Amino acid sequence: MIENGSMHALATRLFPICRSLTGDGVRQTLQILQEHLPGLNIHEVPSGTPAFDWVVPEEWNIKGARLTGPDGEVIADFKDSNLHVLGYSTPVDLELSLEELQPHLHSLADHPTVIPYITSYYKRTWGFCIPHQQHQQLKPGKYRAVIDSTLKAGNLTYGELIIPGETTDEILLSAYICHPSMANNELSGPVVATWLAKYLQGLTSRRYTYRFVFIPETIGSLIYLSKHLDHLKKNVKAGFVLTCLGDDRAYSYMPSRLGDTLADKVALHTLTHKHPGHVRYTYLQRGSDERNYCWPGVDLPVCSIMRTRYGSFPEYHTSADDLSLITESGLQGGLDALRTCLNCLEKNRYYQATTLGEPQLSKRDLYPTTSVKNAAGYYSARLLVNIMAYCDGNHDLLDIANILNKPAWELFDAVQTLLDNGLLRPVK
């Protein structure tokens, strides 16, 4: 396993690869992730495979593309940026007038200096994407459009890593690998997921089994659900979509559909205590694979912790979402927030106090021997009593931490002390 290097270095290596819903770019990306995670299994799903109301599309691959102007000048070249080509463009090699070309050109008037990311997955067409200021300066004449691509029966590719725990209860971590050269919206998710998996693999014990999936967005989650829905509904206790985790601007929370799952509880608890200025969105502002994981009838307990949410930063879905937008500290912050959530879930239990009435702590050396309010140990003893006061088998540790207005991680040692002294027992 590769242990050296940074998250940003991995993102830098992955950045030039042209990814889409299908194709060799996805395979190449998974093979690189597999170098870090040797247990990552790569699966292929044939074109035409149904996934509920959807079908796996034909496989798209591209070797190159170029748009040249009337004087032979290069307007757009795939070699310069893979965003220059409309995703899933059919192959073309033709000459046409500027008027004929216009329906196949895409730019953003409100972001005139960047290349937009545009796709047409499910309707056959072709196109080029260019900065709007360049678009406005195109002159009449003959243009030549060449796109060397293939669109034919093949496979959708995804990766899966299972890290076993002491129980069959699972935590789902889902990241997508279907966007070309975009750093925060695309690569921060699988990169942080990779480091999170490394962290979990390094633990001496794990209560939960962890299921990591690296999938193309939307169709990938639908395919995965169609293959594993019964198992996931039975075993997944919490889950997170990992995306937009690399910038330094903000922390954000996207709830599950009803916002009342264990994943929601631990995400809000972590952000409230670690990043109280986080932005809280509603499910009506959703935009990633939580759409499918939380759909009625699926109802998996899945939410998202992000840095700046997709669609909320000006560089979103453009060439400006480059490697300068994400930082090592930004990625580390995203990793730390998720790692805190997982540590809290590992420690989270429902407990039952074992005595009727408040126990005598002093005979266990857990209370000061003199009843002076500010005596050494008074406040730590008070914390022990307050924890036990809510250990009725109906409040888990996160509930108790919320009642006490304390981070759950500040209660871990106290709970262990109570367990060691036989004053608590786990009930579920």
Buried (B, 14 or more C-beta within 10 A) or exposed (E): EEEEEEBBEBBBBBBEBBBBBBBBBBBBBBEBBBEBBEEBEBBEBEBEBEBBEBBBBBBBBBEEBBBBBBEEEEBBBBEEBBBBBBBBBBBBEEEBEBEEBEEBBBBBEEBEEBBBBBBBBEEEEBBBBBBBEBBEEBEEEEBBBBBBBBBEEBBBBBBBBBBEBEEEBBBBBBBBBBBBBBBBBBBBBBBBBBBBBBBBBEEEEBBBBBBBBBBBBBBBBBBBBBBBBEEBEEBBBBBBBBBBBBBBEBBBBBBBBEBEBBBBBBBBBBBBBBBEEBBBBEBEBBBBBBBBBBBEEBBBBBBBBBBBBBEBBEBBBBBBBBBEBBBBEBBBBBBBBBBBBBBBBBBBBBBBBBEEEEBEBBEBEBBBEEEEEEEEBBEBBEBBBBBBBBBEEEBBBBBBBBEBEBBBBEBBEBBEBBBEBEBBBEEE
